[in-house]
Amino acid sequence: MKVLIATEKPFAAAAVDGIRKEVEAAGHTLALLEKYTEKTQLLDAVKDADALIIRSDKADADVFNAAKNLKIVVRAGAGYDNIDLAAATAHNVVAENTPGQNSNAVAELVLGLLVYAVRNFYNGKSGSELKGKKLGILAFGNVGRNVARIAKGFGMEVYAYDAFCPKNVIEEAGVKAVDSQEALFENCDIVSLHIPATPETKQSINYALVNKLHKGGILINTARKEVINEPELIKLLGEREDLKFITDIKPEADADFAKFEGRYFTTPKKMGAQTAEANINAGIAAAKQIKAFFANGDTKFQVNK
Ligand SMILES: NC(=O)c1ccc[n+]([C@@H]2O[C@H](COP(=O)([O-])OP(=O)(O)OC[C@H]3O[C@@H](n4cnc5c(N)ncnc54)[C@H](O)[C@@H]3O)[C@@H](O)[C@H]2O)c1
């Protein structure tokens, strides 16, 4: 089988080496399309590929139309909104992600950004500490669980709400489970967002919700920008000078948020999963999933079921 890695933004070399080892050990061949600049290059490269590994690359209907032999596409990463799932299904292609492989990287960034925020972006003025502060984790998935683990090390009091994760799973991790996202914001000094972008969550982080945060509250987003109602958050930041907003996903209205100097910070580009370890883990997980799929039809991580 021919496995194609198609990455506009390439994997680390060590990740490609690891993928190659996995793929070739199983008797498959590996092809590489890196740093492509035109969609036509991708459409050409996928023509005879049986499996495709991508990062943030778009796998849309054109890709599935061009890839006549394609049986599986794996997004090396957690979010898979860059894959047109309906088109994949229509072409009988199994679409997978590699959940959990970058969650520690994202979680470490959350705590790093929070230290930066409570120390006033290192502006020379005395700040505050995370120890003893109440942290609310919105969604107790792979990233949320890692944030909880690290935050407990900082001595934070950790709360979580997840619409689907049973309360006892949250409590067993030493975290206080609350009944709603409203309760999470009401109870906490800091809320960290780890929800996916779905029809229910899009625009759900709005004025009324964030306004429930304690005085001096911080909202931190390392999930997806679509979950935030930007106009409402801008209005709230204008009214409440005690609030800070920290994000790893530059908002559409970055220039408007930037007016809240000293209370707003965005990473220049999404940095959460940008570590050598996450890169290697996700790439190798993708290769292993493809191997298992061809060896015994394993579709454990399929997202278009
Ligand atoms: N900043 C980055 O570079 C980066 C990297 C990885 C992931 N992410 C983003 O972080 C988020 C979390 O990733 P993850 O790997 O933890 O995902 P995950 O699938 O492991 O966890 C998501 C959790 O959200 C819960 N959930 C779904 N809908 C909900 C709702 N309406 N209300 C409350 N909870 C709900 C699910 O039950 C699940 O526990 C995603 O948005 C992902 O795209 C960002």
The ligand as an SDF file (V2000), in Angstrom:
LIG
                    3D

 44 48  0  0  0  0  0  0  0  0999 V2000
   -4.3300   24.9820   20.7290 N   0  0  0  0  0  0  0  0  0  0  0  0
   -4.0180   23.8930   20.0670 C   0  0  0  0  0  0  0  0  0  0  0  0
   -3.0150   23.8120   19.3830 O   0  0  0  0  0  0  0  0  0  0  0  0
   -4.8880   22.6900   20.1760 C   0  0  0  0  0  0  0  0  0  0  0  0
   -4.3190   21.4100   20.1130 C   0  0  0  0  0  0  0  0  0  0  0  0
   -5.1320   20.3010   20.3400 C   0  0  0  0  0  0  0  0  0  0  0  0
   -6.4940   20.4690   20.5370 C   0  0  0  0  0  0  0  0  0  0  0  0
   -7.0230   21.7110   20.5180 N   0  0  0  0  0  0  0  0  0  0  0  0
   -8.4570   21.9210   20.7320 C   0  0  0  0  0  0  0  0  0  0  0  0
   -8.7310   21.6920   22.1090 O   0  0  0  0  0  0  0  0  0  0  0  0
  -10.0540   21.2000   22.2740 C   0  0  0  0  0  0  0  0  0  0  0  0
  -10.0460   19.9560   23.1500 C   0  0  0  0  0  0  0  0  0  0  0  0
   -9.2540   18.9460   22.5730 O   0  0  0  0  0  0  0  0  0  0  0  0
   -9.1970   17.4880   23.2230 P   0  0  0  0  0  0  0  0  0  0  0  0
   -8.0890   16.7660   22.5650 O   0  0  0  0  0  0  0  0  0  0  0  0
   -9.2210   17.5850   24.6980 O   0  0  0  0  0  0  0  0  0  0  0  0
  -10.6050   16.8960   22.7180 O   0  0  0  0  0  0  0  0  0  0  0  0
  -11.4150   15.6710   23.3400 P   0  0  0  0  0  0  0  0  0  0  0  0
  -12.2810   15.1900   22.2200 O   0  0  0  0  0  0  0  0  0  0  0  0
  -10.4890   14.7150   23.9930 O   0  0  0  0  0  0  0  0  0  0  0  0
  -12.3120   16.3490   24.4630 O   0  0  0  0  0  0  0  0  0  0  0  0
  -13.4000   17.1730   24.1960 C   0  0  0  0  0  0  0  0  0  0  0  0
  -14.3630   17.0690   25.3610 C   0  0  0  0  0  0  0  0  0  0  0  0
  -15.4120   17.9970   25.1350 O   0  0  0  0  0  0  0  0  0  0  0  0
  -16.5970   17.4430   25.6550 C   0  0  0  0  0  0  0  0  0  0  0  0
  -17.7220   18.1570   25.0510 N   0  0  0  0  0  0  0  0  0  0  0  0
  -18.1990   18.0700   23.7890 C   0  0  0  0  0  0  0  0  0  0  0  0
  -19.2320   18.9090   23.6150 N   0  0  0  0  0  0  0  0  0  0  0  0
  -19.3980   19.5540   24.7970 C   0  0  0  0  0  0  0  0  0  0  0  0
  -20.3160   20.5430   25.2420 C   0  0  0  0  0  0  0  0  0  0  0  0
  -21.2740   21.0320   24.4290 N   0  0  0  0  0  0  0  0  0  0  0  0
  -20.2170   20.9770   26.5090 N   0  0  0  0  0  0  0  0  0  0  0  0
  -19.2760   20.4720   27.3480 C   0  0  0  0  0  0  0  0  0  0  0  0
  -18.3840   19.5290   26.9830 N   0  0  0  0  0  0  0  0  0  0  0  0
  -18.4580   19.0710   25.7170 C   0  0  0  0  0  0  0  0  0  0  0  0
  -16.5020   15.9840   25.2940 C   0  0  0  0  0  0  0  0  0  0  0  0
  -17.3310   15.1860   26.1110 O   0  0  0  0  0  0  0  0  0  0  0  0
  -15.0130   15.7020   25.5300 C   0  0  0  0  0  0  0  0  0  0  0  0
  -14.7810   15.2250   26.8510 O   0  0  0  0  0  0  0  0  0  0  0  0
  -10.5880   20.9960   20.8560 C   0  0  0  0  0  0  0  0  0  0  0  0
  -11.3090   22.1460   20.4890 O   0  0  0  0  0  0  0  0  0  0  0  0
   -9.3420   20.9140   20.0190 C   0  0  0  0  0  0  0  0  0  0  0  0
   -9.6090   21.2720   18.6900 O   0  0  0  0  0  0  0  0  0  0  0  0
   -6.2520   22.8200   20.3570 C   0  0  0  0  0  0  0  0  0  0  0  0
  1  2  1  0
  2  3  2  0
  2  4  1  0
  4  5  1  0
  4 44  2  0
  5  6  2  0
  6  7  1  0
  7  8  2  0
  8  9  1  0
  8 44  1  0
  9 10  1  0
  9 42  1  0
 10 11  1  0
 11 12  1  0
 11 40  1  0
 12 13  1  0
 13 14  1  0
 14 15  2  0
 14 16  1  0
 14 17  1  0
 17 18  1  0
 18 19  2  0
 18 20  1  0
 18 21  1  0
 21 22  1  0
 22 23  1  0
 23 24  1  0
 23 38  1  0
 24 25  1  0
 25 26  1  0
 25 36  1  0
 26 27  1  0
 26 35  1  0
 27 28  2  0
 28 29  1  0
 29 30  1  0
 29 35  2  0
 30 31  1  0
 30 32  2  0
 32 33  1  0
 33 34  2  0
 34 35  1  0
 36 37  1  0
 36 38  1  0
 38 39  1  0
 40 41  1  0
 40 42  1  0
 42 43  1  0
M  CHG  2   8   1  16  -1
M  END
$$$$
